[in-house]
């Protein structure tokens, strides 16, 4: 990978998103099917893989007080605006929401798990009084591979040929060492990376949302009210804790503001950006130092996610994104390549194993803890306190630490993921 490819990857990977990505993905699928379906909707049937179901079951929807995938499915079918991509929910109005509510009240929406699909999968079939339309999304939240009206194929891409130029860039990144990624970032100028500051501004605004609006269960309010007290004080850690929790809680409660995503997810974006940008302000970093640290963190986040895979049994917002933030903070603190590796090792020995039980406001607690661990791991690394290679799943190199983390998530916790899903499915009727 060269510098230009790195910048291309960052521009494609760091984009605005509105709402939790899994409900948005379902809404995007039904919006595509709804766009080509004519007549009054009689039924909407959506099948998703377990990860999409789990992450969307209790996630809030922007401009809507409801949560969950059935609402997202109904809303997308009414909106019919797939051209808006991950920001399609910005078009939701009270009148359209009433139409979606009627579909749900009339029991015309069904969302179920397709158990034999392990990778990202959303298939929607909409039946109207006149016809039937189908949309299929695979492997990535916006990757539509089939759109059909009755038996007429409007668009189709073979699954085997769905590998895009973006995938090639990610594959190239995956073959690099963390030190090589850091070196590649150093080749770019501040001006070439300045676009990343848009993400800081966007996520700062999201973090400030709960100052004037009620959000979630009040996690950020508690942290805010504890500032300048003996309990939490006003340290860098407390400010990171507050901003990350506030942004995550607001977003996952359905806040109407967008977030700047990273590696395909909005929460990952705020977990990568806010701890690094807040640290940069604390130490008086220059714009060049700041944008390079943020770029490095985004790339490490994508690198780790490439090994973990989408929708892991473990919380990748913590395991990948907080670890990436730790690397970015270490970079800001003047850490060497060895110390950046030690920060990643410290995170592998700290946060590995935190389960993912879906996207919801409670994730604010998880990413807050992950962000605190990121700062602690960075500070300990630059001051010579690295966990031993012999410790648990820790390894000598950061690359092997990441591979061990991914191995636990992809292989070791597969049965755990099914138990989590079973528990969540047992609660399904409580949300009807």
BELJODA-V187219 format. One line per field, one symbol per residue. ss: DSSP state (H for helix, E for strand, L for the rest). phi: phi as a letter, one per 40 degrees, with the letter a starting at -180 (. if undefined). psi: psi as a letter, one per 20 degrees, with the letter a starting at -180 (. if undefined). Layout:
ss=???
phi=???
psi=???
This chain:
ss=LLHHHHHHHHHHHLLEELLLHHHHHHHHHHHHHHHHLLLLEEEEEEEELHHHHHHHLLLEELLEEEELHHHHHHHHHHHLLHHHHHHHHHHLLHHHHHHHHHHHHLLLEEEEELLLLLLLEEEEEEEELLLEEEEEEELLLLLEEEEEELLEEEEELLHHHLLLHHHHHHHHHHLLLHHHHHHHHHLLLHHHHHHHHHHHHHHHHHHHHHHLLLLLLLHHHHHHHLELLLLLELLHHHHHHHHHHHHHHHHHLLLLLLEELELLEHHHHHHHHHHHHHHHHHHLLLHHHHHHHHHHHHHHHHHHHHHHLLLLLELHHHHHHHHHHHHHHHHHLLLLHHHHHHHHHHHHLLLLLLELLLLLLLHHHHHHHHHHHHHHHHHHHHLLLLLLLLLLLLLLLHHHHHHHHHHHHHHHLHHHHHHHHHHHHHLHHHHL
phi=.bcccccccccccbbcabgdccdccccccccccccccbhccbabbbbbcdcccccbdbccbdgaccbhcdcccccccccfbcccfcbcccccbdccccccccccccfcbbbbccccbccdabbbbbbbcbabbbbbbbgacbccbabbbfbcccaabcdcbccbcccccccccccccdccccccccccccccbcdccdccccccccccdccbbcafbgcccccccccgbccbgbcdccccdccccccccccccgdcccbccafgaccccccccccccccdcccgcccccccccccccdccccdcccccgcfccccccccccccccdccccdccgccdccccccccccccbbdhccbbgcacccdccccccccccccccccccbgbbcccccfccbcbcccdcccdcccccbcbdcdcccdcccccccdccbc
psi=paghhghggghhhnqqqorphghggghhghhghhhipqrpphqopppqrhggggiihjpqpqkpirrrhggggggghhglliiicijhihjprhghhhgghhgghjljppprpohjohrpppppoppaihapqppppqhqhjnpippqocjoohpppqghjjprhghhghggghirqhhhgghghhiqrhhhjhhihhhggghghghigihiqppcjkghgghgiiqkrighblrgghhggggggggggggiikpjqrqorpkjpghhghhggghghhhghgjkqrgggghhgggggghhghgghhhhrqmqhqnihgggghhghgghggghjjqrhghghhghghhhjgipipqolrprhihhgghghhhghggghgghgijjnpqqhiocjqrgqhghgghgghggghghjghgghggggghhhighij.
